[in-house]
Every structure is written in structure tokens, then in C-alpha cells.
Amino acid sequence: MSRKKKARKLEAALNRQHPQLPLREHSEPVARALTQRWRCWLVPVLIAFVTFAAFLPALHNEFVNWDDFENLRDNPHYRGLGWGQLRWMWTTFHMGHYIPLSWMTFGLDYVLWGMQPFGYHLTNLALHAINAAILYFVAFRILRLALSGPPERGQVSLAISAAVATLLFAIHPLRVESVAWATERRDVLSGLFYLLALLAYLRAVERESRGRAWYWGAVGLFACALLSKSIAVSLPVVLLILDVYPLRRLGGSIGWWGAAAQRVYLEKVPFGLMAVVASALAFLANAQLHNTASVEQLSVLGRLGVAAYGLSFYLWKTLVPLNLSPLYEMPAKPDPWALRFIQSFGLVLAVTAVVVGLRRRSPALPAAWLAYVVILLPVLGIFHNGPQIAADRYTYLAGIGGAILVGAAQLSWWRAGRFIVAGSAVCVLVGLGVLTWHQTQVWHDSEKLWTHALATYPQSSLAENYMGVSLAERGKLAEAIEHYQRALQIRPDYDGVYYNLGNALAQQGKLAGASEHFRHALRLKPDYAEAHNNLGNALADQGKPAEAIEHYRQALLIQPDSADAHNNLGLALSLQGKPTEAVEHYRQALQIKPYYAVAHYNWGNALIQQGKPAEAVEHYQQALHIKPDSADTHSNWGLALAQQGKLAEAVEHYQQALHIKPDSADAHNNWGLALAQQGKLAEAVEHYRQALRIEPDHADAHSNWGLALAQQGKLAEAVEHYRQALRIGRAGRSNTTSRP
């Protein structure tokens, strides 16, 4: 029997056994359904993979001094998901934002990765790749609704167009700031919930009466988007735009005010109420920064000019994504009659006129343009705050409509020339991917970031300032000072630069010059709490504790929750012989900042002053738990143990201190004291000698060496060391104090 006859016989037998399931009639539709489902998920998975690959250099990036330090590196409050951390996340307006869900993801990052930047960047990148996959489904549905018609526009064509639209959004260089900058987790997280809310809403409309669960899902997802970043407030208006086109639930034959239209409006009430609450919270959070431009600083016409500039700037950078920068600095006094603002007004009016003229022929144009404007409206400068006139990150949601519009155009052109359209799309996407790959590396570290910013826009006082801060942190103080000076040449009234210049001079030991720059910063900004605090530090280091205390108190009047000012005030009081008052300020510093190693360290020092070495040891333990590599803490712990007569244990801590910091003069001095107490005067003298080799003006080492010589009967030599100690003017002063 031939193979074909056997197959037909087997098929007939199966049909006789299962007449309700004819093999040929049912297997092919099932196979097609499985194939379609496989295709349905294959495309978004590939999109997510390509997106992840385009941003891969971000995984090597560090934290940068453009908010990452304040939000992540130096902020202990988010580290973990315990009750204390969660309470802080849900009640804080830190850095002018209310973003509890974003903070929770950072808390999870800390649990998983500690303080390794790799993990934080991996989460950002994973969220963006997921967003790309979700956007594919959103784009597919919108394109299917907008372009239903001829059979050639089948599932495959729609899938290709949706994929192109998604990749145009996902791997565009304008997305780099939101993905490669750790702080901007809030963009990709709010984007995730925003896109899911859009998808749920579209599903709810598709299912009509059976879509209530999807509708309330969209409401809940919108709430999550707002709790990730308030920029998502645009969603209710975007949903109304979708109701007009492509859903066609408003306008046209349906009308604007009939019963059906009223139901559509009523659906938006929960969305609108949440948007109002989120806007109020965002306003309260931003008000704490006091950086909103007043009408005197930025006129009404100036605000309109800035808004027009933003709309045209983002359009241009979308089309030609070159010379992107982390900072596009706002002019000190924006002139609305300047050429760039007039050009921006002209471009916005021209685009609007074209869109209105083509509204009947191409209703997608007004829908996309209006959505673009609405999404950008909160950041266009009408309520301007911050130093920027524009920012790449603001396009994260605003870029979606334009990308889908291009996808629709690509679908319309597909029949005219498939190979040309496909080839052009591939070339554009590859070009965008290459630009994104390179732009992602710009965010590798602070110095590279600001070097790029200054190469792109050289006349930026803010970029010069941050470049100086980057260099100062690496100990390149002379280079940092050069950048601060250039910043002041561009903008002579920049109070923050005077403050940073004062810090650099203080690190160089030029305390008088540092004090003058802190005073200049305070003349420009009298309520500059940090400048009061650091001026207090400079005065304390010049031996003027009373003046220092006055500035610490001023800092605390302006900023009562300044842990640094409390710690420094406690230190100054301790140096004045008031350890009891000092302890109270250390206690307040630790209530504000529980993981403050320096405050624990100084509290321990104050307890030693009070003759309570056992209690001091507890605080040194806490300090080392937070900061294990502190040589000074080990040294002073040894001092506390020595005061309790535990000399062998004390020596172990001195050894630990010198292992961490071989050039610690204090550790050598204290070890010498322990040896002297054991009667090992010759060995003690050797450690005093080492201390003075490291720090020739170490008065305590001179004094202690003199005491050891006196005990050995070498009075003349002892007197010489006492004389040296008195000359330095620090005889008897504790070397166990510290400021941040």
C-alpha cells in the first residue's frame, strides 16, 4: 500500500472515531491560531531584546553628581524595605518629588545590590525594555483601529508597522537620559504604568459591557503611574483624545454632548480627580525647593516663549538627535523677542496650522499633535522651575504619539514600495541605535558627563560648576577652582559656585579665602543653610568657635533638619568644653540621619571627655558598623579601651587603624600612650616619632613624647618637646573630633 493511501486510511479511521473533530477541518485552524499567538509574542520579545542591547553600556555606568548623589549615594533613608524606609518613602518630598513607588524600587535595588550602580542601571534598562514590549501592543491596537480597511493591511503589515513605531520610540537617543541616569527611574517606572493603563483602557473599550474590570484596572494603573512620577497627569486628556480618534467615541456622528458622549466623559472622572490630587502634591513638593521662577524673573510673555521653544526644540531633536546634553541651561533673563524664541513661535504656529488644515483628511495628525502638547504641558515652563530650559527626559511619554504616527505612515507607504520603505526603516533604526549606544556612554561618570556637556554647550555656568564639583571630589582642587572661576565669569551672581569655591579653598587649607567666598554666597542668598554651616567649619578651623557656633545656629534656623549642622554645632560645643550640650546635638543629628557614622563617632568622643569610656565604645561600634573603614574610629575606640585599662584590646584597634590608614598620626600617638602605660617607654617613643614624621605639628605627640622622656629622666629633651607643643598651640586639645 502506498504512503498516501496509508495516510488517507489513517485520517478516515480517526474521523470515524471522533466525528466531531475531523482532523483536516480542525487541525489547520488550531495550528494557525498557535502560529499567530507565537508571532504575537515573538515580535515584542525581539523588540525588548533590541532595546536592551541598544542601552547595554548603561550597565557599566556609575552614579553621577547630577542628583544621583543626593538621591542614592548619600541618602540612607531608602535603603531597604523595612517599616522605617517605607514610612519615609510614602511621606517624603525629597528633592521636590512625591514618588513613593519609585522609592520602593530603589529600596528593592538596595536589598538586591547594595550600593552597586550596576543593579540600579539594570533595573532601569529592564523597565525600559518592558515598556518597549508593552508599547508594541498599544501601537498595534491603535494602528488597527486607525487604519482598518483594505485586506493588504493584514496582521503582518500591522505588526511590522507597530514594531517600527515602537523601536523608533524605544531606541531613540532622546530616551537615553531617562534610562542611563539612575535617578530617572521615575520616568521608566511611571512610563510602565502609563502604557499599561493605556493598554487596559483600549481593552476595556474593545470589550464594551464586559470591559469593566479592564476599566478599573486602567484607573489603578494610572494611580501607580502618578505615584511613580506626577508627569503622568496628562493621561485623562490623552484618553479623551483617543476617544475622538481612533476610537471614534466622541465627535462625528456620535456628537459631543449626547448620552453616549456623557458616559465617555463620566468615565474620566476618577482619572481627573487623581490627576488633580497628584498635581497638588507635585506643587507642594516643588514648593519646598524654592526654585520656581517668579513673574519678575520670568514674565508671562517669557514663559510663553520658553514653552514654544520647548515644543520646537523637542520636535527638532526628535528629527535630528545630535548634540544632546544633560543640561540645556535657561538664560539668566530670557528675552521673548530673541531670534530663537521668535523662530520657535513661528514653527509651533506653522505646525498647528498644517495640522488644523489636514484634520479631515488625516485626523491622526491633530490627535498626535494635541497629545504631544498635552503631555509636555507640565514641563514647558509655564510654571517654570529648575535651571533647564528643556530636558531630554521630558520626551519619554511625549515621544510615543509621533512614533505611532510614523508607524501609520510606514503602513500607508508599504504597498507603494515595500523594499524602499523597509530599507529606509532599517537604516533609520540602525542609525538611532548607534547614536543611542554612544549617548549612553556619556553618562558613564560625572567627569565624562560634564566634559560632554561643556563640549556641546560651552557657555554653561551650571555645567562648569558641576565639572568643578566632579574634579574636587577626585582631589583635583586646582582644576576644580579653574572651572568655578569660569562659571563665575559666565554668571557672576551664581551663589552655588561661591559656595563650592569656598569648599575647595578650605580643602586646600586656605581658610581665610574660603570664609570670604562663603560670606559672598550668603550675601547673594541669605538663607543658604549649607553656606552658613561650612562658614562655621572654616571659622572653627581658624580657632574661632564662638563665631562658628553662631553660623551653625543660623543654619539650623533656616534648615532645622540639617544633621550636618547639628553635628558640627555639637563639635564646636565639645571643643569649648561643653560635652553635655554637644551630646544633645549629636542625638538630634542621629534622629534626623540614623546612619550618620560621624555623629556616632563624635558622640563617643564627647563621652570620653565626660569620662564615660564604656558608653563611648558603644558609639564607636555603631560608627564602625556604618563605616567599617574608619581608621579614626578604630583609634579612638582603642583610646576608650585604654582608659578602661584594656591595653591589649586597645593595641588591636590601633593596629586596625594603621592597617586602614598607615599614615594615621593619631593612631601612632595613641598606641604610644598605651605602651607608655605598660611601661614600654622606648617603644612608645618610637610611635611618637612616627606620629611626628607623618604630622610634624602634632602637639599631642610632642607633649606625650616629652612626658615619656621625663619619665626616663631626660628632662632637657622633654622640655624641648613641651616647648614644641606649646608653640603649636594645641597642647591638650583632643585629636578625636570630626566633621563630615
N, C-alpha and C positions, 0 to 999 in steps of 0.2 A: 504494500500500500504506500502511495506517495506521501511525502511530508505534508502537502497541502490538504490531502484527503483526511489525514490523521487529525490535523488541526481543526478542520470543519466538523469532524465527528466528535472531537472533544468539546467544541463550542456548543454543538447541538445537545450533547449529554448534559452539560452544565445548565443550559437553558431549560431542559426538561426538569432538572432537579430544582431550579429556582426560577420558575416562570416570571415571578415578579421582578427579577433582576436580570434582564437579558444582558449578557456580557458586553456585546458591542455597543448597545444603546447607552449603558450607564458608565462603563469604564472610561470612555473618552471624555465626557463632561467632568468626571471626578479628576481625571489626570489634568485636564485644562485648568480646573479650579486650583489644584495643588500647585501647578506651574505658575499661575497668576499670583498666588499667595507667596510663593518663593520669590518671584520677581518683585512683589510689593515690598518685601523686607530687604532684598539684596541691595536695591538702589540706595536707600537711606544708610545702610551699614557701610557701603562703599563711600558715600558722602562723608560720613563721620570719620572714616579711616583717612581719607584725603585731607580733611580739615585738620585732624590731629597731626598728620605728617607736616602740613604747611607751617604749623606753630611749634614744631619739635624743639627748636633751640631754646624756647622758653624754659624748658626743664633744667637748663644749666644756669638760669638767671638767679641773681641774689636779690635780697631786699634792697630797695633804693631809698635815698633820703628825700623822696617826694611822697610824703605821708606814710610810707611803709614803716619807718622807724617809730613814728608816733602811734600808729595803729597796731603794729605787730611786734617789732623787735623790742621796743621799750615799754610795751603795755602788758602788765601781768594779769589784768582783770579778765581777759577772755580765755585764759589758758586752762581748758578743761570743760567738763560739762556737769560739774557739781552744782549744788544749790546756790552757792555764793556767786559762781560765774554766771549761771542762768539769770539770777536776780539782776546782776549788773547789765547783762545783755538786753534785758527787757525793760530797763529803766533808764539807760544812758542815752545822752545826746552827744556822745563823744565825737569830736571833730565836726560837729554840725550836722550829724545824720542820725536818724532813728531807723536802724536796720537790724533788728534782733535776729532774724533768720540768717542773715549773712554772718553775724557774730557766732551763731551756733555752728555754722560750717567751719569757721575758723577755729572754734573750740574743738571740734572733731579732728581737724587737721593737727592741732597740738597734741591731742591724745595719740594720734597715729604716728606723727612725725617729729614731735618735739618742736624745736626751732629750726629745723632743716628747711630752707626755702624750696627745695625740690618738691616736697609734698604739697605745699601751698600752690605752687605753679601747676603741678599735676592735676589738682582738683579744678583749678580754673580752666585748664585745657580740656579736661574730660567734660566739664559742664558745657563748654562751647561746642565741642563735638556732638554732644547730645542735642543741644539746641539746633545744630545744623540738621540732624536727622528729623527732629520734630518739625522744623520749618519746611522740610520737603513735603510732609503730609499736608501742612497748611497750604503751601503753594499749589499742590496738586488739586486740592478741593476748590480753591479759588479759581484756578485756571479752568477747571472742568465746568464750574458754574458760569464763568465769564465767556468761555469760548465753545460752548456746546453747539453742535451743528453738524457740518459735513462729516461723513464717515471716515475720511482720511485722517481726521483728527482723533485717532483712536487712543487706546490706553498707552501704547508705546510712545507715541508722539507727546502725549501729555506728561508721561514720566520723564522723558528727555528734557522737555521744557522746564518742568518743575525742578529737575536736577540742576540744570544750568542756572536757573534763578537762585536756587539755594547756594550753589557754590560761588556765584557772584557776590552774594552776601557774606558767606562764611569765610572765604579766604581772601577777602579784600583787605588791603593794608590798613584801612581805617579801623578794622576790628582789633588791631594789634594792641592798642593801648588798653582796651578792656580785658584782653586775655593775658598779655605778658606782664602786666602790672598787678602785683599781688593784691594791692588794696582794692582794685576794681572788681573783686569777686562779686560785689553787689550788682554790677552790670550783667554778668553772665547768669547769676542766680535769679535776679528779677526777670531777665530775658527768658529763662527756662519756664517760669510760672506764667509769664505773659503769653508765650507761644502756646503753652498747654491750655490756657484759658481761651485763646482764640480757637484752638482745635476743638475744645469741648463745646464752645458756642456754635461752631459750624455743625458739629454733630447733632446738637440739640435742635437746630433749625431743620436739618435734614429729616429728623425723626418726628418733628412736629409734636403731636399729642403724646407720643411715647418718649419725648426727649427731656422730661422734667429733671431727671437725675443728672443728665449732661448739663443742663442749665445751671443747677445748683452747684455742680462740680466746677463750672466756669466761675461762678461767684466766689467759691472757696479758693480757687487757684489765683484769682485776682487779689484776694486778701493776702495770700502768700507773696505775690509779686510786690505789693505795697510794703510788706514787712521786710522785704529784701532791699528795696530802694524805691523812694517815692516817685521817681521819674515815670513809673508805670501808671500814673494818674490819667494818662491820655486814653486808656483802654475804653471807657464808656463812649467817648466820642468816636473812636475808631470803629467800635461795634455799630454805631449808628451809620457811619459811612458805609460799612459792609452791608447794612440793611438796605441802603439805597442801591448800591452796586458792589458786588454782583448778585446779592441775594434777592434784590428787587422786592423787598417787603415794604418799602416806603416810596412815595412818589409815583410817577407814571400813572397807569390805570388804577392803581391801588389808592392813590391820593396821600395827603399828608395828615389829615385830621379825622379821618373816618374811624369806625370802631376797630378795624384791623390795625390801623396805624397807632391808635391809642394803646392797644395791647403791646405793640412793639416798644413804645415809649415807656410804658409801665415796667417792662422787663428791665429797663436800665436803672430803675430807682435804687436797687441795692448797690449796683456798681457806683452810681453817682454819690450816694451817701458815704461809701467807703473812700471814694476819691476826695471828698471834702474833708473828712477826718484826717486822711493821710496828708493832705496839703497843709492843714493847720499844724499838725505835728512837725512837718518839714519846716514850716515857718518858725515855729518855736525853737527847733533845734538850731536852725541857721542864725537866729537872733542872738544866740549865746556867743557866737564868734565876733559879733560887732563888725562885720566886714561887708555889710550891704551898702551899696553906694547911695548916698543921699541925692536929693534933687540938685543941690548946689554942686555936688561932684559930677553928676551926670544928668543933664537936662532931659526933659521929655523928648525933645527932638533928637537929642543924642542917643537916647535909648532906642528910638525907632531906627536910627542909623545903625546902631550895633546889631539890632535884630535883623535888619535887611542884610547887613554884612554877613551874619551867621548863616542865613538861608543861602546866600550866593556862595559863600566860602565852602560849605559842605557839598553843594552841587558840583562846584569846580573840583574839589578834592576827590569826589566820587569818580568823576570822569578822568582826572589826571592825578592819581595818588602819589605825587612826588613831593619832596621837601617836607615830609611830615615831621612834626616836632612834638615833644611832650608839653610844650608851652608856647602859646601864641599870646604874647603879653598885651594887655589892654593899655592903650596910650594913657598917659597921666591925665590929659584933658582932651577927650575925643571931640574932634571938630566935625559936626554932621555935614559941613559943607566941603570937607576934604574929598579929593577925587575918588578914593576907594569907596567912600560911603555913597557918593552920588552914583557911581557905577553899580554898586550893589542895589540901590533903589531901582535903577533902570532895568537891571537883569530880572529882579523879582517881579516888577510890573510887566515886563515883556513875557515872561513865562506864564504869569497869571492870565494875560490877555490871550495867549495862544491856547491855553487850557480851556478858557471860557469859550473861545471861538470854535473849538473842536469838541465841545461837551456832548453834542448829539451824535456826532459821527464816531467819537471814541470816548465813551463815558468812563473808561478806565483812567484816562488822564486826570480829570478833576478829582476822582476818588483817590488816586495815588498822591497827587499834589496836596490835597487837603489833609490827608493822613500825615504826610511829611511835615507840614507846617504845624499841625496839632501836636504831634509827638515832640517836636523841637520847642514848642512854645514855652515850656517851663524853664528852658536854659538859653533862651535867645537874648537875655539881657534886659527884658522889661523890668524884672526885679533883680537887677544885676548884683552878684556878689562874687568875691574872689578876684584874683589877678588876671584872669584869662578873658580874652575877647571871644574865643572859640576853643573847642577841645575835641579831639578825635573821638573820645569815648561817647560823646553825646549822639553820635550817629548809630549807636548799637541797635536801637529799635527803629530809628528813623530810616535806616537803610533798607528795611525789609520791603516796603512798598515799591521802591524803584527797581529793586532786583526782580520782583514778581512781574513788574511791568515789562522789563526786558525779556523775561521768560515768555510772556504773552506775545511780544513782538517776534521773538525767535520762532514761536509756534506758527505765527501767521506767515512768516517768510519761508517756512520749512519746505512747502511744496514748490516754491519758485526756484530753489536751488539748494538741495539738501547738502551736497558736498561743500559748497561755498559757505553755507551757514554753519555747518558742523565744524569745518576747518577754522573759520573765524572764531567760533566759540572756544575751541580748544586753545587757539593761540592766546586769546584774551585771558582765559583761566590760567594757563601756564605762566603768562606774564605777571598776573596778580599774585600767583603762588610764590614766584621768585622774589617779588618785591616784599611780600609778607615775611618770607624766610629771613631776608636781610633786615627788615624793620624790627623784627622780634629780637634780633641780637643787639639792637641799640639799647634795649632795656636790661642788658646783662648786669651792669653795676652802676652806681651813682656817677662815677667819673666818666664812664663811657656815655651815659645818658646826657650829661650836661655838655660834654665835648661836642656831641652831635647837635644838641640844641643851639649852641653858640655858633657852630659851623653853618647851621641853617638860617638862624636869625641872630646875627652878631650883636645887634643893639638891644639886648635884653638884660636889663639890670637884675631881674629876678634870676635868670639863668647864671649870670656872673656870680651872684650871691650864693646860689646852691652849689656851683662849682667850687667856690671857696670853702664852703662847709665840707664838701667831699674831700678836698685836699687836706683841710685841717684835721679831719678825723684820721687821716693816714699819717699825720705828723708832719706834713709838708706846709709848715706855717708860713714861710716866706712866700711861697707860690699862692697860698690862700689869701694872704694880705694883698697881693697884686690884683687878684680878682675882686676883692672887696673894694679896692680903690677904683677899679674900672667901673664897678657898679655905681659908685658914688659920682663918678664923672657923668654917667648917663642920667642918674636920678639923685641929685644932692640931698633930697629930703627923705631918703629911704631909712627909716628908723631901725629896721631889722639889720641892715648892713653895719650901722654903727655898733649895734649890739654884738654882732659876730666879730667885728674888727676888735672890739674890746676883749672878747674871749680869746682871740688869737694872741693879742699882746700880753694878756695875763698868763697864757701858757708859755710865752717867751720870758716871763719874769719882769716885763715892763709894766709894773702895776700902776704907776702914775698915768701913763698914756692910756692904759685900759680904763682907768677910772674916768678920765676925761671923755672917752668915747661912750661909756655907759651914761654919763651925765648928758651928753649930746642926744643920745637916744631918748632919754627921759624928757628933754626939752621939746622934742618932736612929738612924743607920746607919753604924757604924764602918768597914764595908768598902765605902764609897761611893767607888769609884775616881775617878769624874768630879769629885766634890766636892773630893777631895784635889788633883786636877790644877788645878782652877780656883782653889782657895785658893792654890796655888803661884803661879798667874798674878797674883793680886791682891797677894801679898806681893812678887813680883818687881817689879811696877809701883810698889810703895811703897819700892823700894830695899832690899829685904831678901832678897838672892839666896840666902843660906845657908839661911834658913828655907824659902824656896821650893823649894830643891833637896831638902830633907827630905820635903816633901809630894809632890814628883814621884816620889821613890823609893818612898814609901808607895803611891802609885797603881800603880806598876809591880809591887810585891809582890802587890797584890790582883789586878791585871789586866796580866800580863806582855806581852800583845799589844796594849797601848794605844799606837798610833802617835803620838797627840797627846802623851801623857806623855813618850815618848822625845824627840819634837821639842822640847818645852818644857824638858826637862832639858838637852838639848844647848844650847839658847839660853841658859839660866842659866849653864851652864859656860862658854860662849863669852863672856858678859859678865864672868865672873870671870877672863878671860884664859887659859882652858884650851881652845883651839880643837881640839887633838888629841882630847881626851876627847869634846868636843862632836860631832866628826865621826863618832865611833863610834855615838853615839845617833841621829844623822841616818841613818846607814847602816841601823840596826835599824828605824827608823821606815819606811824605804822598802822593807825586806824584808817588813814587815807590810802596808804600804799602798803598792804600787808607783806609783800615780798621785797621789802626795802632793806637790803643787806647792810648798807652804810648806816642806817638808823639803828639797827641792832648792834652794830659794831660800836657806834658812838655811845649808845646806852650802856653797853658793857664798860666802856672807858669811864663814864660818869660814875658807875657803881664802884669801880676801882678807886676813884677819887674819894668816894664815901666810905672806903674800907670794907666793901662787900664783894670780895673776890669770888665767892661761891655763886652769887647771883649773876655776877658778870660772866662767868663761864657759860651759863645758860644762854645768854645773848650771843656770845661768840659762837656757840654751837648752831644757833639759828642762822647767824650770818653765813657760816660756812655751808650750811645746808642749802642756802640760796645761791651762794657764790663760792664754790669749793676751792677755787684757785687764788684766794686772797692771802698773800704772804703776811700782810699786816695783821690780819685776824689771827692767824696761827701764832704770830709773835706775841700779840697781847694776851692770847689765851695762855701761852706759856708764862707770861708775866703774872697773870692771876693765879696760876698753879704754884708759881714760885712763892707768892705771898702766903699761900696756904702750906708752905713747906714741902710741896710735892716737886722736888727739884728734878728728879729723873724724868717725870712726865713732862715737866716744863721744857727740858732739853729736847725731848722728842718733837715738840711743837716748833722749837727754834730750828731744828733740823728740817722739818717740813717747810717752814718759811723760806729757808735758804735753798731748798730744792726747787721751790716755785720761783723764787727771786734771788739768785745768787748774790746780787749787789744790794741786798737789804741791809743798810747800816743799822737800822733799829734792831733787827734780829741778832746781828753780831753783838750789839751793845747789851741786849737783854740776856743773851747767852753768857756774856762775860759776867753779868751780875749774878747769874745762877752759879757759875763756877766760883766766883768770889765768896758767895755764901757757903760753898762747900770747902772753902779754904784753899782752893786751887788758884792762887793769885797769879802765877806765871801764865797759866792757860787763859785766865781772864784777861790779862793784859794783852795777849795775842789777839783776842777777839775785839778789844777796844781799838787796837792798832788797825785791824781790818775795817772796823766801822769808820775810822777816820781816813783811811785810804779811799774809801768809797765816798764819804761825805766829810771833807776837811773841817767844815763849820758845824759839826755835830757837837753841840755844847754838852749834852749829857754824857757822851763818850769821853770827852775831856775831863769832865767832873768825876766820872767813875774811875777813870784811869788814875787820876790824882789820888783818889781815895785808896786804891789798891797800892799805889806807890807809898803812900803814907803808912799803910799797914805793914809794908816791907821795910819801913824806916828810911825811905828815900825822900826826905822831906823837901829838899831843894827841887827835885824833879816834880814832886807833887804840886808844889806851889806854882810852877810854870804852867801845869795843866789847868789848875784852878784859874790862873790869870787868863788863859786862853778861853775858858768857859765864860768868864765874866766879860771878856772883850766881845764875844759873840752876842752876849746879852740874852742868852736863853737858859742860863743855869736854872735848873729845877723845873723848867717848862716841860709838860708832858709831850711825848712824841707819838701819842696814841690816838690823836684825833684825826677826823677825816670828813671831807665834804664830797659830794658827788662830782 
